[in-house]
Amino acid sequence: MPDQTEFPLVFESLKSILKPYAKAMTIKQDTENAFYLDAPYSEKWKKDLYFGSVHIKKNYVSFYFMPVYMHPDLLKNISPELKKQMQGKSCFNFKKIEKPLFEELSQLTKQGYDRFMKEEYS
């Protein structure tokens, strides 16, 4: 089992990537081990849309980001190092703070947010 002592710090770092977008969204959960955002109600999809979340899990901290699932071309330019952190189509897992990858993930989140808001709410 991995050393989980860093998980709260990893969680807070990843949460800080999503937190700026909370102003335009609904915070569905904000606890010491989960932060979850829903986008506003979408007329196109007739429901609130899941945007992203961060969760402390047993073996890693997961960053879920729905815009890359809806628009997979957003992933075409990510680094091989960030790609290695992916599990599935929209989840990135981390066991420790990795500043360069978190910076890249922050840029991806900005691009994803812009695209998401343009295409889902225009």
KOLTI-966750 format. One record per residue: residue number from 1; residue in one letter; z, x, y of N, C-alpha, C in turn. Coordinates in steps of 0.02 Angstrom, whole numbers, always signed. Atoms other than C-alpha are relative to their C-alpha. Example, Ala and Ser with C-alpha at 12.3 -4.5 7.8 and 13.67 -1.06 7.14 Angstrom:
residues 2
ATOM pos code    n_z    n_x    n_y   ca_z   ca_x   ca_y    c_z    c_x    c_y
ATOM   1    a     +0    +45    -59   +390   +615   -225     +0    +45    +60
ATOM   2    s     -3    -42    -59   +357   +684    -53    +37    -39    +55
This chain:
residues 122
ATOM pos code    n_z    n_x    n_y   ca_z   ca_x   ca_y    c_z    c_x    c_y
ATOM   1    m     +0    +42    -59     +0     +0     +0     +0    +45    +63
ATOM   2    p     +4    -42    -60    -44    +69   +173    +65     -3    +41
ATOM   3    d    -56     -2    -46    +87   +119   +300    -12    -53    +54
ATOM   4    q     +9    +55    -46   +110    -39   +402    +36     +9    +66
ATOM   5    t    -40     -9    -61   +218    +36   +539    -43     -1    +63
ATOM   6    e    +45     +1    -58    +67    +53   +654    -32    -68    +11
ATOM   7    f    +35    +64     -5     +5   -124   +623    +16    -38    +65
ATOM   8    p    -13    +36    -63    +97   -202   +773    -36    +32    +60
ATOM   9    l    +36    -34    -54    +20    -70   +889    -75    -12     -5
ATOM  10    v    +71    +16    +11   -152    -97   +813    -14    -71    +22
ATOM  11    f     +6    +70    -18   -128   -284   +833     -3     -8    +76
ATOM  12    e     -2     +7    -73    -82   -268  +1018    -62    +30    +32
ATOM  13    s    +61    -31    -27   -230   -153  +1051    -60    -46    -10
ATOM  14    l    +56    +45    +13   -352   -273   +969     +8    -66    +39
ATOM  15    k    -13    +61    -39   -271   -424  +1052    -21    +11    +73
ATOM  16    s    +18    -14    -70   -298   -339  +1221    -76     -3    +11
ATOM  17    i    +73     +7     -5   -485   -342  +1184    -19    -73    +10
ATOM  18    l    +15    +72     -5   -486   -532  +1164    +33    -34    +60
ATOM  19    k    -42    +34    -51   -353   -575  +1294    -38    -17    +65
ATOM  20    p    +34    +18    -63   -468   -567  +1449    -42    -63     -5
ATOM  21    y    +42    +58     +8   -573   -707  +1376    +40    -64     -8
ATOM  22    a    -44    +58    +10   -424   -823  +1354     -3    -48    +60
ATOM  23    k     +3    +42    -60   -446   -887  +1533    -52    -56     -7
ATOM  24    a    +55    +48     +9   -607   -976  +1482     +5    -38    -66
ATOM  25    m     -6    +28    +68   -542  -1030  +1311    +67    -34     -9
ATOM  26    t    -65    +28    +19   -399  -1115  +1222    +34    +47    -48
ATOM  27    i    -39    -41    +46   -265  -1008  +1145    +29    -47    -53
ATOM  28    k    -23    +43    +55   -236  -1090   +976    +63    +28    -33
ATOM  29    q    -59    -31    +30   -107   -965   +917    +13    +66    +36
ATOM  30    d    -20    -63    -32    -11   -825  +1001    +70    +17    -25
ATOM  31    t    -63    -20    +30   +124   -751   +890     +1    +76     -8
ATOM  32    e     -5    -73     +7   +182   -577   +845    -49    +28    -52
ATOM  33    n    +49    -25    +50    +52   -568   +704    -65    -39     -1
ATOM  34    a    +63    +36     -3    -88   -686   +757    -15    -20    +72
ATOM  35    f    +26    +22    -66   -191   -717   +915    -68    -30    -13
ATOM  36    y    +59    +39    +20   -327   -850   +901    -27    -38    +60
ATOM  37    l    +33    +34    -56   -452   -914  +1031    -55    -47    -24
ATOM  38    d    +56    +46     +8   -563  -1067  +1027    -37     -4    +67
ATOM  39    a    +41    +12    -60   -706  -1085  +1150     +5    -74    +17
ATOM  40    p     -1    +70    -18   -722  -1249  +1244    -43    -44    -46
ATOM  41    y    +39    +49    +37   -795  -1406  +1169    -75    +12    +14
ATOM  42    s    +72    -10     -7   -981  -1383  +1137    -37    -65    -12
ATOM  43    e    +42    +60     +9  -1098  -1529  +1165    -52    +13    -55
ATOM  44    k    +51    -18    +49  -1226  -1437  +1059    +26     -9    -71
ATOM  45    w    -28     +1    +68  -1109  -1425   +907    +49    -59    -10
ATOM  46    k    -46    +58     +2   -998  -1577   +950    +70    +18    -25
ATOM  47    k    -68    -20    +17   -837  -1480   +927    +19    +62    +40
ATOM  48    d    -23    -64    -27   -730  -1338   +993    -27    +54    -47
ATOM  49    l    +27    -54    +41   -803  -1174   +933    +51    +57     -6
ATOM  50    y    -42    -58    +12   -702  -1035   +855    -33    +61    +32
ATOM  51    f    +26    -59    -34   -723   -879   +960    +22    +65    -33
ATOM  52    g    -24    -61    +31   -612   -746   +886    +75     +0     -9
ATOM  53    s    -72     -5    +11   -441   -693   +827    +17    +69    -27
ATOM  54    v    -28    -62    +28   -332   -548   +775    +59    -20    -43
ATOM  55    h    -54    +17    +47   -215   -557   +625    +26    +63    -34
ATOM  56    i    -29    -53    +41    -94   -437   +544     +0    -26    -72
ATOM  57    k     +3    +18    +71   -130   -444   +358    +42    +50    -40
ATOM  58    k    -40    -44    +44    -48   -357   +210    -23    +73     +2
ATOM  59    n    +27    -68     +6   -164   -205   +206    -35    +26    +62
ATOM  60    y    +35    -20    -60   -241   -201   +381     +9    -52    +54
ATOM  61    v     +2    +48    -56   -260   -287   +549    -73    -21     +7
ATOM  62    s    +69    +26     -2   -413   -399   +558    -17    -27    +68
ATOM  63    f    +29    +26    -62   -519   -435   +711    -60    -42    -19
ATOM  64    y    +55    +46    +16   -628   -588   +683    -36    -17    +64
ATOM  65    f    +39    +12    -60   -770   -615   +806    -63    -40    -16
ATOM  66    m    +53    +46    +19   -883   -766   +783    -67    +12    +33
ATOM  67    p    +66    -12    -29  -1021   -720   +908    -45    +45    -42
ATOM  68    v    +43    -43    +40  -1082   -583   +790    -23    -35    -63
ATOM  69    y    +23    +41    +57  -1093   -711   +650    -57    -45    +22
ATOM  70    m    +50    +46    -27  -1193   -831   +758    -62    +37    +25
ATOM  71    h    +54    -41    -29  -1299   -691   +834     +3    +70    -32
ATOM  72    p     -8    -64    +35  -1308   -550   +705    -38    +58    +31
ATOM  73    d    +36    -54    -33  -1431   -452   +811    +46    +40    +47
ATOM  74    l    -48    -36    -40  -1279   -404   +917    +25    +63    -36
ATOM  75    l    -25    -56    +40  -1234   -285   +775    -50    +56    -10
ATOM  76    k    +52    -49    +17  -1398   -190   +770    +12    +69    +30
ATOM  77    n    -11    -65    -31  -1337    -51   +885    +71    +27     -8
ATOM  78    i    -68    -27     +7  -1158    -28   +827     -2    +65    -40
ATOM  79    s     -4    -65    +33  -1106   +141   +765    +14     -8    -75
ATOM  80    p    -16     +2    +72  -1097   +180   +579    +76     -3    -13
ATOM  81    e    -73     +0     +7   -910   +209   +604    +29    -70     +8
ATOM  82    l    -24    +68     -9   -882    +34   +671    -25    -45    -57
ATOM  83    k    +28    +38    +56   -996    -38   +537    +43     +7    -63
ATOM  84    k    -42    -12    +59   -883    +41   +405    +64    -43     +1
ATOM  85    q    -61    +41     -7   -739    -64   +473    -13    -74    -15
ATOM  86    m    +17    +71    +10   -832   -226   +440    +13    -22    -72
ATOM  87    q     -6    +34    +65   -790   -344   +300    -32    -69    +12
ATOM  88    g    +35    +63    -11   -907   -491   +286    -45     +5    +61
ATOM  89    k    +48     +2    -55  -1014   -546   +433    +32     +2    +69
ATOM  90    s    -29     +3    -67   -888   -559   +574    +71    +27     +4
ATOM  91    c    -68    -26     +3   -728   -466   +527     +0    +76     +0
ATOM  92    f    -10    -72     -3   -674   -290   +571    +73    +14    -18
ATOM  93    n    -68    -15    +22   -521   -215   +484    +20    +71    +20
ATOM  94    f    -26    -64    -22   -412    -74   +549    +70    +10    -28
ATOM  95    k    -66    -18    +24   -259    +16   +481    +38    +42    +52
ATOM  96    k    -31    -41    -52   -228   +126   +634    -40     -8    +64
ATOM  97    i    +35     +2    -64   -274   +138   +817    -56    +51     -2
ATOM  98    e    +59    -43     -2   -448   +209   +834    -35    -13    +67
ATOM  99    k    +22    +14    -69   -482   +218  +1021    -75     -3     +9
ATOM 100    p    +73     +5    -10   -669   +257  +1015    -29    -64    -31
ATOM 101    l    +25    +61    +32   -698   +113   +894    +24    -62    +37
ATOM 102    f    -25    +57    -38   -588     -4   +996    -39     -7    +65
ATOM 103    e    +41     +3    -60   -687    +42  +1152    -69    -30    -16
ATOM 104    e    +65    +28    +21   -849     +5  +1060     +7    -74    -16
ATOM 105    l    -12    +70    +16   -776   -158   +995    +10    -41    +63
ATOM 106    s     -9    +33    -64   -726   -203  +1172    -67    -14    +33
ATOM 107    q    +67    +10    -29   -906   -179  +1232    -38    -53    -40
ATOM 108    l    +32    +50    +43   -970   -280  +1084    +28    -70    +16
ATOM 109    t    -32    +64    -16   -846   -418  +1128    -27    -27    +66
ATOM 110    k    +28    +21    -65   -910   -423  +1308    -72    -25    -10
ATOM 111    q    +69    +21    +13  -1091   -431  +1249     -1    -66    -39
ATOM 112    g     -3    +61    +40  -1046   -564  +1121    +23    -59    +41
ATOM 113    y    -24    +55    -44   -950   -668  +1248    -56    -24    +45
ATOM 114    d    +54    +18    -46  -1094   -663  +1372    -55    -39    -37
ATOM 115    r    +52    +33    +40  -1220   -712  +1238    +23    -68    -25
ATOM 116    f    -29    +61    +25  -1107   -844  +1163     +2    -54    +54
ATOM 117    m     -5    +49    -54  -1075   -929  +1330    -69    -22    +24
ATOM 118    k    +68    +16    -23  -1259   -921  +1379    -34    -47    -50
ATOM 119    e    +39    +37    +48  -1329   -989  +1217    +35    -62    -27
ATOM 120    e    -35    +58    +27  -1194  -1110  +1162    +19    -51    +53
ATOM 121    y    -24    +45    -54  -1152  -1185  +1332    -50     -8    +56
ATOM 122    s    +50     +8    -54  -1314  -1182  +1432    -39    -64    -12
